[in-house]
Amino acid sequence: MLDPRAHGVRFFVLGELKVVGRGYDFTPSAPRLRQMLGLLLVRENQVVTLESIISEMWCDNPPRTAVATVQTYIYQLRRGILGNEDSLVTRKGGYTLSVDPGALDVHLFERLADEGEELLQQGRAREASAAFARALELWEGDPLTDTPRGHILDGYIAVLQERRTQVLMQRIRAEMISGDEHRLIRELRRCVEFDPYNEWYHEQLIKALIRTGRRREAAQSYERLVRLLDDELSIPPSCSVRQLFAENLGGAAI
């Protein structure tokens, strides 16, 4: 079996699970193997306990053969997928998958996100926006979208998705600083539609509409937010949103 690590293997979890390198596809086809590999990848270079693996794969109803089955899957990953005994090692109480720096798409995502943060802190908003955009382009869908998931993987995926939202918000912030409000309006409308209770998206949409002279639409967007929060949560908009309305649209803060 060809050693994939010697051939620049890369792992992808920001979308479908993929294991590829120099023309070779090492991605497991069996759903259970993908699930185990996905868990090992989101905990790369850390010990994943046997108990965690069993809980992820069978929840509260593991078969009597669970331990033996996990050992079989580990063997299959080592020999048939990873092709390297040293990359997936047995530790006390579990297993560790060693992943080289930059070999997992999440590594590049975080590196680009950190680069964007540094550029934004330096006042280089347009360059920061480009770095954030490159980070977001790595996402091809929901993480591990083709992989069976138990409660442990679901938790890690929720963290990844929250991180993506943070980077998206930073990219929008950088573009607002750069004066790209016209281009952002359509995207912000989609963000509001997709995540209607995220007031930050509403606030940026209102700001963008105000800055581009579309004050009537800005007021309408504010009123829609007021109705949404009142009808669904019985709360007013945040202080910053109310202040934005009062200072720019001539209304009293609600």
N, C-alpha and C positions, 0 to 999 in steps of 0.2 A: 504493500500500500504506500502510495506517495505521501510524504510528510507535508501536509498543507502549510504548516508554519514556515517551512523552508521555501515555500513558493508564494510568500506574501499573502497568506490567507487573511481575509477580512470578514468580519461579522456584522450583520445588519439586523437591527431590531426596531428601527423607526419606520415601521411598515410591516411587510411580510418578513418573516425570519429567513435570512439567507446566510450561507457560508460559502464564500467563493474565493478563488485565487488563481491568477494566471491561466484563465481558460477552463479551470476545473470548478465544478459545482459540487460542494460537499454537503449541501443542505439535506437533512434527513427527511424522508418522505413519511415515515410513520408518525402519526399525531402525538403519541406518547413521548417519543424521542424528541420531537420539537418542543414539547412542553418542558421536559427535563432540561434540555439545552437552553431554552429561554430563561428558566430559573437560574441556571448556572451563569448565564451571561449578564443578567441584571444584578447578580451578586459577584461579578468577576473579580478574581484575585482575593476573594474572601472564602471562609469556610461556610459551606452550606450544609447544615446538619442533615443527617438521615431522617430525623423526625420532621424537619421542614419539607423535605422532598416528599415523604409519604403523605403529610398533611396537604400539600399542594395538589398531589395527583389523585388522592382518594378522599380528601376531606376527613370526615369523622367515621368513614366506613371502609377502612383498608382491608384487603383480603389477607388471609393467613400467610400467603406467599409474598407479601409486600416487600419484605427485605430482600428476598431472593430475586424478585422481579427488578427492584432498583439496581441490584448488583449486575444483573443481566444487561440492563439499559446502559449502565456505566461502561461495561465491557464493549457494548456495541458502539458507543460514542468514541471510546478510545481507539478501537481497532478499525471500525468501518467508516467513521466520519472524520475524527480528528487525526487519526493515523499517527499519533504521537503519545507514547506513554507518559512523557513528562509534562504534557499540557493539562492533563486532568489527573490530579493526584489524590490519593486517599489521605485524609487527615484524621486526627482523633475525633471521632463522632460524626464525620462527614466527608465532604469532597471539596476540592478547590479547582476551579478552571482558571488557568493562567492565560491572560490575554495581553499581548504586547501593547505598549503605548501606541495609540493611533489605529489599532487594528479593529476597534469597535466604532461604529458610526456615532455613538453617543459621545465618544472622546472628541471627535472633530466638532460635533455640535457644541459641546461645552467650551472648547478652545475658541471657536468663533464668537460665541456669546461673551466670553471673558474679554476677547479682543474688542468687541463692540463696547463693552462697559468702560474699558480703559480709554478708548477714543472719545466716548461721550464725556467722560470726566475731564478730558483735555480740551473740550470745546470743539471737537472735530465731528460735528453732528452728522454731516453727510457721509463721511467715511464710516462712522459708527453704524449708520443705517444700512450701508452696504454689507458690513460684517454680520449684522443681525439677520439680514435677508439671506445671506449665504447659509447661515446656520439653519434657518427655517426651511430652506430648500432641500435640506437633507431628509426632511420628513416626507414619507411617501404614503402616509395614512396613519391610522391608530397603531401604536406599538404592538408588535406581534399579532397583527390582525388575523393571520391564518393559523394561529396556534391555540390549542385548547388552554384555558386558563382557570386556575383555582383561585382561592381567596388571597393567597400570598402574591401570586403574579399580578392579580388585579390591583393590589395595594401599590406595588412598584410601578405599575403602568399609570396609576393615578398621579403618582409623584412626577413621572416623566411628562405627563400631559400638563400638569400645573407649571412645570418648568418651561414648557413650550409657550404657555400663556404669558409667563413673565417676559420671555424674550420677545414675543410679539408686541407686548405693550411697550417695551423699550424701543423696539423698532419704530413703532408709531410715534412715540415721544421724540425720537431723533428726527423723524421726518417733519413733525410739527415745528421743531426748533429750526429746521432747514427751510421752512416756508413752503412745504409741499402740500398745503391743505386741500387744494383743488383735487389733487390725485387721490387723497385719502378719503374723501367723503363717501364714495361708493363702498370702499372696504369697511369703513366704520359703520355704515348702515348694515352690512352683512354681519359684522361683529355684534351689533345690537340685536339683530334678529336671532343669531345663534346663541347668544348669552345675554338674554334680556335683563337679568338681575345684576349684571356687572355695571355699576354706575360709572365707573371710569370710562368705559366705552361711550356711554351717553354723553358724558362731560366733554370728551374729545370731539365727538360729533358736533355738539352745540358750539364749541369753540371754533371748529373748522368752518361751520356755516356762518358764524359771526364774522370771522376774518375774511371770508370771501364775499361778504356783502349780502348774504342770504338770511337776513334777520327774521323774516317771517317764518321761514322753514326752521330756523333755530328755536323760535318761540314755540312752534308746533311740536318740535322734538322734546322740548322741555315739558310741555303740557302732557304729552304722551307718557313721559317718565313719571310725572306726578300721578296720573291716573293708574298706571301700572302698579306703582308702589302702594298707593292707597287701596286699590281694589284687592291686591294679592297679599300684601303684608301689613297694611294699615300703618304705614310709616311715611314720613316725608322724605324728600331727597336729602342727600348729605349737605352739610353746611357749605362746602365748596361749590356744589352745583347751584344751590340757592343764591349764593353770593354772585356767581357768574351771571345768573339770570338778572339779578337786581342791578348789577353794575353795568351790564351791556344791553339789556333789553327794556330798561325803564320800568321794570315791575318790582313790586315789593317782595322781599323774601317771604316765602310761605312757612 
